[in-house]
Amino acid sequence: MGLGCLPGLSAAVALVLCAYGVENAADSAPEPAAARPTAQLYTAPRPHIVLRSHWLGDAARTQPRPRYDDRVSAVFVHHTDTPNGYDCADSPRIIRDVYTGQTGSRDWDDIGYNFVVDRCGTLYEGRAGGVERAVTGAHTQGFNHGTTGIAALGTFTEGMPVPRPMIHAIAALSAWKLGLSGTDPRASVRLVSSNGLSRYAAGTTAKLPALAGHNDGYMTSCPGAALHARLPEIRQLAARLQHRPKDPQQGHSRSAVSSDPGALRSPPQAADRRWGP
């Protein structure tokens, strides 16, 4: 499965502000100005996330410090392309195997996904840096900045069932992460590609779903036809978890979020080989 990452820090920016009413203090004003309504913030609670120490143990490799963005404005959904018939008690071992493969033979600095979810709906912290923060991942070539990557543990090609607990967990995590930036999971966002090996030339502003599949940003079959077909349902569920009105809100995604890696000195291809997919 082709993934992508460029190290660096994006400049992404506008935080949702609450507007407070003000009164007109001029003596000549007959009445104070009416208070302006407070902007509605749509957020969702943080779901339970198993920390990486639970699955990684003493298998951790020496790695560079995590890289961060200003916020998470989009979610990319993946699958790990591993067997489906596992016992959920074995999920930590399977995630560790994914980590070992990515940091071993592929020589990535860490597991590429920010989060992993198993068939029972258990969420695991993936890439290091802190679940509360906007950690720069290595999951969607060209669009690792200002986004988070959630990998479904298994293979979800056409005809494969997608477990309901997994669907709900992806929605809950997406609702929480996108809610921190005021982003409607049903909306579109504008992301600037940082790598010409994505679906978009480097520097191109792409309009993508705020809750997208890996193949929306990169030429791949991931997250599999079966899981990709469930994304509309996941978007709606995530919006309900943010307590949004039924109709999608469009005011949250007008600013392009740059994926420019900034101070990167090495060519993009070399950086991709070192820092992730």
N, C-alpha and C positions, 0 to 999 in steps of 0.2 A: 504494500500500500504506500503510494508516494505521499510524503508529508513535507512540510517546509517550515523553516525558521530562519530569521535573521536576528542577531542580537541587537539590542539597542533600546532606546527609550523614545517613545513617540511623544509628540506634542499634541495631546488631545484634550478637549478642554471644557467646554461650557458645562458647569454644574447647574442642576435645577435649583432655583432660588425661590424662597417664599416671599411674596410681596406683602408688605404691611401697609395699612391705611395711614394716611397722613392728613393733618388738618391744615387748612389755610390760615396762617397766623396774621395775615395782613389786616390792619384796622379797618380798611375800607370794605372788606368782604362782609356781606350781610350775614352769611352763614358759613360754617366750616364745610370744607369739601367732604363729599361722601367717602367713606372708607373704601379702599379698593379690596376686592375679594382676595383671600389667601389662595395661592396656587395649590391645587390638589396634588399631593404626592402619592404615587401608587407603588407600594412596596410589598414585600412578602417576607415572612420570617425565614431565618436561616435554617435549613434542614440539618439533621444530624449528619456529620461527616466524620468518617474514621480517618484518623491522621496517618500519615505515611509511615511513621515509626511502627505501626501495627503490622504492616505487610513487608516493609523493607528490612527491618532488623539489622543484622551485621553485613548485609549484602551491599550496603551503600558504597559507592565509589567516591573518590575525591573529585570535586567538581567546582566550577567557578561560582561566584556569588549569584543569587537570582537577579533577574532584571525585571523592572516594573514599568507599567504604563500608568497614565493618570486615572483611567477608568475603564470599565468593561462596557462596550457599547453593542457587542454582538456575541452570540454563542454559536460555535460550530459543533455539530454532533457527528461522532465517528463510531465505527465499531472496531474491535481489536483483531478481527479475523482469526479468532481462536475457537476451539470447540464449544458447542452450546450445552452439552449434557453434563455439566459439572455440578457437583454439590457445592452449595454456596459457602460451606465451611472451607472449601479449597480456594475461594476467591483470592485471599492474600497471596497464596503460592503462585497462582496464575498471573496475577499482576506483577509479582516479583520476577517471573519468567519473562514477561513483556519488557520490564525494565532492564533485565540482564541482556536481552537480545538487542535492545536499542542502544544501551551504553557499552555493550561489548563489541560484537561484530560490526555494528554500524558506527560505533565511536561517537555517539551523541553525548552531550554533557549530562543529560538527565532524561527521564521518561518524558515524552513529548506532550502528553495530555495533562491538562490541569486537574482533571477529575476522571475517575472511572466509576461506573455503576454496574453492579452485577444483576443477575436475573431475579434476585429476591428484592431488588430495590435498595440495596445497601450502597451508600455513596462513600467513595474513598478519595482522599487527597492524593493527587498524582505528583505533578511537578512541584519542587520545593519552592518555598517563598512565603507561605501563609495563605490559608483559604480565604481570609478576609480581604486580601490585597489583590490588586490587578497585576498578577504575575504574567510576564511575557512568556507565552508557551512556545511549543515547537510542533504544531499540529496541522496547520493549514498554510502551505507555502504562499507567501505574499501577503497573508492576512493574520499574522500572529500578534500584531500589536493592537491594543484596544479590544481584544477579544479573549474569550476563554474556550478551551476545548474540552468537551465531555465525551468520553469513549464508553460505549456500551460493550460490556465484556461478552464476546461471542461473535457469531457470524450471522448477518441478517440479510442475506441475499433473497431474491424473489422466492416467495413461497414459505419462507421461514417464519414461524410465529414470533411476535415480539411480546414478552411477558408484560402483563399489566403493571406489576410493581416497578418494572424498569421504566415504563412510560411515565408513571407518576413521579418517580424520582428525578428523571430528566427535567420534567416540567417544574418541579419544586425548586431544583437547583437553578434553573434558568430564570425563574421568576424572582428569586432572591438576588442573583448576580445582576440581572438587568434592572431590577428595581433600584439598585444602588446608584444607577446613572439616570433614572427616570425614563427608561426605555420600555416601550410597549413591545411585548414579545411578538405581536402580530404585525408590527410596522416594518418598514424598510430603513436601512441605514446606508450611509455613504462611507465607504472605506477606500483608502488610497493604497493600491498595490505596491509592495516594496520589492517585488521580484517578478521578472518577466517569465519565469517558469510556471507561474500561476495561470489562471484563465485570462488574466488581464496583464497587459504590458506594465512594466514598472512605471510608477507615476500616474497611472490611470485611476480615476475615481470611479469605483464600481458601486452600483446600487444593489444591495444584497438584502435578503431577509435578516432581521435582527436575530432570529433563531433559524439558523441555516444548516444544511448538510455539508459535509466536507466537499462533496462534488459540486456545490454551488460556487466554490472558490478555486477548485483545483480539478484537473482532469483525472478523475478516479471514479470507481464505482462505489467507494465508501460514502455513506455508511451502509450501503446495501439497499436494494430496491424496497425491501420490506420495511426497514426502519425509516427510510426517506418518505415512504408513503404515509407514515404516521406523524410526520412533522406538523401538518395542519392541526391535527388533534392536540399535539403537544403544545403548540402555540396558544390555542384556545384555552387549554387547561392552565397554562402559565399565566395568561391574562386574568383568568378567574381568581387564581391564587394571589394576584396583585390587587384584587377587588376593583378591577376596571369595569366601566360600563360595557354593554354588549357590543357597541360599534367600536371599531379600532380607533385609537387616538393617533393623530398624525403629526402632532406638534413637537415630537421628541427627537426627530432624526434629521433635522435640516442641515446641521453642520457636518462637514466631512471630517472623519477621524483619520488622521494621518497614520500610515504604517511605515513612514520613512524611518529607517533605523538610526539616523542621526550620525553619531560619531564613528560608525563602522568604517574601518580602514581597509579591510581585505575585500576582494571581489565577492559578490553575492554567492557564487557557486562554492567557493572555498568555505565561506561562513556557513552555508547550509550543511556541508559535510561535517563541520565541526560541532555546530550548535544544535543540530536536530534535523528533522525531515525537510 
